[in-house]
Structure formats: C-alpha cells, structure tokens
Amino acid sequence: MVLGDVHGAHRALMQCFERSGFDPAADRLIFLGDAVDGWSESPGCVEELMRARNLIYLLGNHDIWLIEWLLYDARPAVWLQQGGAATMAAYGKPEWQERRAEHLSFLTSARLYHVDEANRLFVHGGIEPGVPMGRQDERLMVWDRRLFDRDSGIPDFREVFIGHSPTVIEGTSRPVNFGGSDNIWRLDTGAGWNGRLTIMEVESKQYWQSDLVPDLYPEESGRM
C-alpha cells in the first residue's frame, strides 16, 4: 500500500485504513510524507503510523519543519501559516507532550526515498531524472515540484509515486497518473486542503479514499 499526505487528518487516516482493510500488523505501507500540519490531530497521525509494523516513512517538508521545532524550537512564519500553528497547539496538549521525544526519534529515522523490488520509486517531492539516486540533492527530494509538471515519464523506473503537490490544484481529489509513459502517480489528493486522503494498492492501482476532509473537521479551516 502507498499512502498520500495526511496533514493532521487522523479521522481521514482511519477511514482509509478501514475502507482498504489495511492490516498494520501484516501489510507493508509506504507513506509519502507530511503526516502533520493542517488539521488538529497531527500527533495522532504520527502515533497511528508508528503502529504499522512494516512501515516505510518518507520524509516530507512538513515533517522537517516539525523536527526542527522539536529540536530547536524553530518557528518560521511560513510553517506557522501552513499548518504549523495547529501542530504546535496539538503537541501542547498534556496527552501529547510526553510523546514528543518518541515522535521526534521516529521522524528522524524517516527515509528520503524508497525503491522497491519491482523498481518503483517512492519520494515525497521529486528527483533529477537521469541522476543516480545516491547522488540526488536531498532538498530536491523533499521540496521539488518539477515532476508535477513533467510531460514525460521517468524511464529509470517502472513507476514513480510522489506526494507534495496536491491534485486539487488541477481540480480533482483523485490520484493522477501522468507522464509520457504514464509512469508517474500523484498521491497527494488534497487532504490538507479541501480534498481527500488516498491509500492505494501499488500493484493493482485500486485505491480507497476518505470523505472530503473539511467535512470531517467542520469546526476547522485546515490549511485553507
């Protein structure tokens, strides 16, 4: 299974797990990053992902912002405006304060990318096509959005799965498959904004989605 950006939407995460029949004790889950920042339950999302025994957690830019706050009390304005304020408030609750150190340890063990046994690449942001993965720029893998606009596939890999660039920008809350060889999949379907959270079975491409996330948090505005 591969899971798109969650952005603090624990209710959406649980819907995806329930609707897909995901078994945290047995199924492999590749998470494309950004568990936090947006809706009010970021700590619960991290905690839930920690329960998945066969988890591959890929580092997202919002994960980095949370790590830097937990380590150094860094509070860049752009982070606060893009959901960081909600994350800080959530971690300020007594039930989560004592979990900060364990969550920090968990997040700092995240990977930048994963290539599976079928030569499928999973990465939060992007890569420089044609450059060996061991020589890729780390910031690019977390932040870059050029794959979002790429009009051709990446022949180095059978398929590529990315998050980071929400499909709601193009008017859909469904996964988008594109590229000249149709081998790039976008799995950020706008859970942090006005879209849905998506989990997909990698081989068959069957996917399951949450309800529209604003409907699950009617009292909140998320990142909108």
C-alpha positions as CSV (number, residue, x, y, z in Angstrom):
1,M,0.0,0.0,0.0
2,V,1.1,3.6,-0.6
3,L,-0.4,6.5,1.3
4,G,-0.6,10.2,0.4
5,D,0.0,13.3,2.5
6,V,-2.1,13.2,5.7
7,H,-1.6,16.7,7.1
8,G,-3.0,16.1,10.6
9,A,-6.3,14.5,9.4
10,H,-6.4,11.5,11.7
11,R,-10.1,10.9,11.0
12,A,-9.4,10.6,7.3
13,L,-6.4,8.3,8.0
14,M,-8.6,5.9,10.0
15,Q,-11.2,5.9,7.2
16,C,-8.6,5.0,4.6
17,F,-7.3,2.2,6.8
18,E,-10.8,0.8,7.5
19,R,-12.0,1.1,3.9
20,S,-8.9,-0.5,2.4
21,G,-8.8,-3.3,5.0
22,F,-5.2,-2.3,5.9
23,D,-3.7,-4.6,8.5
24,P,-1.0,-2.7,10.5
25,A,0.4,-6.0,11.8
26,A,1.0,-7.6,8.3
27,D,0.7,-5.2,5.4
28,R,3.5,-3.0,4.1
29,L,2.8,0.7,4.0
30,I,4.9,3.2,2.1
31,F,4.0,6.7,3.4
32,L,4.9,9.6,1.1
33,G,5.5,12.1,3.9
34,D,3.8,15.0,5.6
35,A,1.8,13.4,8.4
36,V,1.5,16.8,10.1
37,D,0.4,20.4,9.7
38,G,-3.1,21.4,8.7
39,W,-5.9,19.7,10.8
40,S,-5.8,19.5,14.5
41,E,-4.7,15.8,15.0
42,S,-1.1,15.8,13.8
43,P,0.3,13.9,16.9
44,G,-2.4,11.2,16.5
45,C,-1.4,10.7,12.9
46,V,2.2,10.2,13.8
47,E,1.1,7.8,16.6
48,E,-1.1,5.8,14.2
49,L,1.6,5.4,11.6
50,M,4.0,4.2,14.3
51,R,1.7,1.3,14.8
52,A,2.3,0.0,11.3
53,R,4.9,-2.7,11.7
54,N,6.0,-2.8,8.0
55,L,6.1,1.0,7.5
56,I,8.4,2.9,5.2
57,Y,8.1,6.5,6.1
58,L,9.4,9.0,3.6
59,L,10.4,12.5,4.8
60,G,8.2,15.4,3.8
61,N,8.9,19.1,4.1
62,H,6.3,19.5,6.9
63,D,7.9,16.6,8.8
64,I,11.2,18.5,8.6
65,W,9.6,21.7,10.0
66,L,8.2,19.6,12.9
67,I,11.6,18.0,13.6
68,E,13.3,21.5,13.6
69,W,10.6,22.8,16.0
70,L,11.0,19.8,18.4
71,L,14.8,20.0,18.3
72,Y,15.5,23.8,18.1
73,D,12.1,25.5,18.8
74,A,12.4,26.8,15.2
75,R,9.2,28.6,14.2
76,P,9.5,30.0,10.6
77,A,6.5,32.1,9.6
78,V,5.8,30.0,6.5
79,W,5.5,26.9,8.7
80,L,3.1,28.6,11.1
81,Q,1.0,29.8,8.2
82,Q,1.0,26.4,6.5
83,G,-0.4,24.4,9.4
84,G,2.5,24.6,11.9
85,A,0.4,26.6,14.4
86,A,-2.2,23.8,14.6
87,T,0.6,21.3,15.1
88,M,2.2,23.3,17.9
89,A,-1.2,23.6,19.6
90,A,-1.9,19.9,19.3
91,Y,1.5,19.0,20.8
92,G,0.9,21.4,23.6
93,K,-1.9,19.2,25.0
94,P,-0.9,17.2,28.1
95,E,-1.6,13.8,26.4
96,W,0.9,14.6,23.7
97,Q,3.6,16.5,25.5
98,E,5.1,13.3,26.9
99,R,5.2,11.7,23.4
100,R,7.3,14.4,21.8
101,A,10.6,12.7,22.3
102,E,9.4,9.4,20.9
103,H,7.8,11.1,17.9
104,L,11.0,13.0,17.2
105,S,13.0,9.8,17.3
106,F,10.5,8.2,14.9
107,L,10.5,11.1,12.4
108,T,14.3,11.5,12.3
109,S,14.5,7.8,11.2
110,A,12.5,8.6,8.0
111,R,14.0,7.9,4.6
112,L,14.3,10.3,1.7
113,Y,13.2,7.8,-0.9
114,H,12.5,4.1,-1.4
115,V,12.9,1.9,-4.5
116,D,11.1,-1.4,-4.2
117,E,11.8,-4.9,-5.6
118,A,9.9,-4.0,-8.8
119,N,12.0,-0.9,-9.5
120,R,9.2,1.5,-8.4
121,L,10.4,4.8,-6.9
122,F,8.6,6.5,-4.0
123,V,9.6,10.0,-2.9
124,H,7.9,13.0,-1.3
125,G,8.9,15.7,-3.7
126,G,11.0,14.9,-6.8
127,I,14.2,13.9,-8.3
128,E,16.5,15.0,-11.1
129,P,15.9,12.4,-13.8
130,G,19.0,10.6,-15.0
131,V,20.9,11.3,-11.9
132,P,21.7,8.1,-9.7
133,M,19.7,8.1,-6.5
134,G,22.8,8.1,-4.4
135,R,23.8,11.5,-6.0
136,Q,20.4,13.2,-5.8
137,D,20.1,16.5,-3.9
138,E,18.4,15.8,-0.6
139,R,16.5,19.1,-0.5
140,L,15.2,18.4,-4.0
141,M,13.8,15.0,-3.0
142,V,11.8,16.7,-0.2
143,W,10.8,20.1,-1.8
144,D,11.0,19.9,-5.6
145,R,7.8,20.1,-7.6
146,R,9.1,19.8,-11.2
147,L,7.7,16.2,-11.5
148,F,4.3,17.7,-11.0
149,D,4.6,19.5,-14.4
150,R,6.6,16.8,-16.2
151,D,5.1,15.8,-19.5
152,S,7.1,12.6,-19.9
153,G,7.8,9.6,-17.8
154,I,11.0,8.7,-16.0
155,P,12.5,5.7,-17.8
156,D,14.9,4.8,-15.0
157,F,11.9,3.4,-13.0
158,R,8.9,1.2,-13.7
159,E,6.8,3.7,-11.9
160,V,7.2,6.8,-9.6
161,F,4.9,7.7,-6.7
162,I,5.0,11.2,-5.3
163,G,3.2,13.4,-2.8
164,H,3.8,17.1,-2.0
165,S,1.9,18.6,-5.0
166,P,-1.9,18.3,-4.3
167,T,-4.0,17.2,-7.2
168,V,-6.8,19.6,-6.1
169,I,-4.7,22.3,-7.8
170,E,-5.9,20.7,-11.0
171,G,-9.5,20.4,-9.8
172,T,-9.6,16.8,-8.7
173,S,-9.3,15.0,-5.4
174,R,-8.4,11.7,-7.0
175,P,-4.9,10.3,-7.7
176,V,-3.5,11.5,-11.0
177,N,-1.4,9.3,-13.4
178,F,0.7,11.2,-15.9
179,G,3.9,11.3,-17.8
180,G,4.8,10.3,-21.4
181,S,4.8,6.7,-20.3
182,D,2.1,7.2,-17.7
183,N,4.5,6.0,-15.0
184,I,4.2,8.9,-12.5
185,W,1.5,8.8,-9.9
186,R,0.5,11.8,-7.7
187,L,-1.0,10.7,-4.4
188,D,-1.4,14.0,-2.6
189,T,-5.1,14.4,-3.2
190,G,-5.6,17.4,-1.1
191,A,-6.2,16.1,2.4
192,G,-4.6,19.2,3.9
193,W,-6.8,21.4,1.9
194,N,-10.3,20.7,0.6
195,G,-9.7,17.2,-0.9
196,R,-9.5,13.7,0.4
197,L,-6.8,11.3,1.7
198,T,-5.9,8.4,-0.5
199,I,-4.4,5.0,0.0
200,M,-3.5,2.8,-3.0
201,E,-2.6,-0.8,-3.6
202,V,0.6,-0.5,-5.5
203,E,0.3,-3.4,-7.9
204,S,-3.4,-3.2,-8.9
205,K,-3.8,0.6,-8.5
206,Q,-7.1,0.1,-6.7
207,Y,-7.5,2.9,-4.2
208,W,-9.6,4.0,-1.3
209,Q,-10.3,7.5,-0.1
210,S,-11.6,9.3,2.9
211,D,-14.6,11.6,2.9
212,L,-13.8,15.2,1.9
213,V,-11.6,16.2,4.8
214,P,-13.3,19.6,5.6
215,D,-16.5,17.6,6.2
216,L,-14.6,15.6,8.8
217,Y,-13.4,18.7,10.6
218,P,-16.3,21.2,10.1
219,E,-15.1,23.3,13.0
220,E,-11.7,23.9,11.5
221,S,-10.2,25.5,8.4
222,G,-7.1,23.3,7.9
223,R,-4.6,25.0,5.6
224,M,-7.2,26.9,3.7
